[in-house]
Structures are given as C-alpha cells and as structure tokens.
Amino acid sequence: MRSLIEDEGSKKSQVEIPSDGISLDLLRAVYRNPSLALTTRMRAAIAALPHEVPKLAVTAVMSDNDFATLLDRRLKRIEEMKAKEIEAPVEVKPALPGLSDRRYRRF
C-alpha cells in the first residue's frame, strides 16, 4: 500500500507500508524517509516513541515476606519497646524552687 504525504515544502513523497500495516508502520516509514522534511520526520518519531520503547517505571522487589507480615513484625517490636520503657524505674526529681533569676528582673 502506498501513501502520499505532503511535507512543508509542498513536495509530494511516496511512503510504502504493508497492506496489513498498522499506524506504527506508517510512522516508522515516515521518520525513516530521508526525502521528507526533518520536522515531519521528527514529529513522526516523537509520536512513535512511546510505542517502540517501554517507559521506565519503579518496581518494588519484596523478599520472602509480604508487606502485611513485615508490618505485623514491626508493630510487635514497637509494643515490646513500649513495654520495656514502662518496666524501667522512673526517677522523679524534686521541683526547683520558684525563685526568679535576677538576669530577668527589670530595674
């Protein structure tokens, strides 16, 4: 199948794609055709790029434990730490007398 394409210089160019071709094939044929204007080829390449190259994505790799198990272990550890704090003897110091410091007095 042939497709007739006009570029900005009003020159007509023939681009061949297979009869069972998809739109991506047409875009590839356009950006690989050196007789077309560079801006036309660039726009075709930009349009085809998301379909030719996969996007980078963040993936999390979990070990043998799933998220729920990890969360349960950490919550248990927090409770153990709180229990240790309660068992420790608390030292109570007597309150300081309410004398004003002469550095803060007005004259």
N, C-alpha and C positions, 0 to 999 in steps of 0.2 A: 504494500500500500504506500502510495506516495502522498506527501502532504506539502502543500505550497505555503511557504512562510515569507512574509514581507518584513524586512528589517527596517531600521530607522532611515537608511539611505535610499529607501524606496526601490531597492534591488530585490528581485524575487529569487528565492532559493528553494531547491527541492530537498526534502528530508525524507529518507526512506525508513519506514517502520514495518514490522511484520503484520500480516492481516489479523493475527490473534494477539497483537501487541496491546499493552496497557499504556496508560498515560505516562508512567515512569519511563517506558521505552521511548516515547516521543521526547520527553525532557532530556534523556540521555543523548538522543540523536541531535537535538538542538545544541546542547552545550559542547558536543564533540565536533560540530561542523565548523571548520575554520573560515568558511566563506561568509558566515553571519557576523554581524557586528558584535563587538566584545560585550557591550551592555546587555544585549539579548541573550548571549551565551551565559553571562553571569547570573541573570535573573533565572534562567532555566536551571543552572547549577544550584542556586540557593533554594529553589523550590524542590529539587530532587534530593537535597542533602539529608533531610530528616528520614527519608525512606531508604537511604543507602547505608547510613552509619547509625548504629544504635546510640541512644543518649546515655551519658554517664549517670549512674544512679548509686545512691548509698545503700549498701546491703549490710544487714547485721548478721554476724555469724555467732550463733549461740552454741555453747558446748553441750555436753550430755544433759544438762539441766535446762528446763524451760524457765520462762520468766516467773511463773507462779511459784515454783519451788524455790527459786532464788529469793523472791520476796518473802516467802514464809520463813526461810532461814535467817534473813536479816532482821525481820520483826522479832523472832525468838531471841536473837542475840541482843537486841535493844532492850527487851524485857529483862534479860539476865543482867545487863549492865545497870538497869534501874534498881533491881533487887540488891545488887552489891552496894549501891550508893545508900540505900536505906539501912542496911545492916551495919555500915560503918558508924562508929561513935561520932557524935556531933559535939564539937567543943563550943560552948557558949561563953563569950567574953562579956564582962560587965560593961554597961553603957558608960561612956565618958561623961564627966560632969558637964553641965551646961554653962561653963564659963566662956565668956566671949573673948576672943582673941584681940589683943589691943591693936593689931595691924588693921583691923576692920573698923575701928572706932573713929568717929568724926570729932574734930576739935573745934 
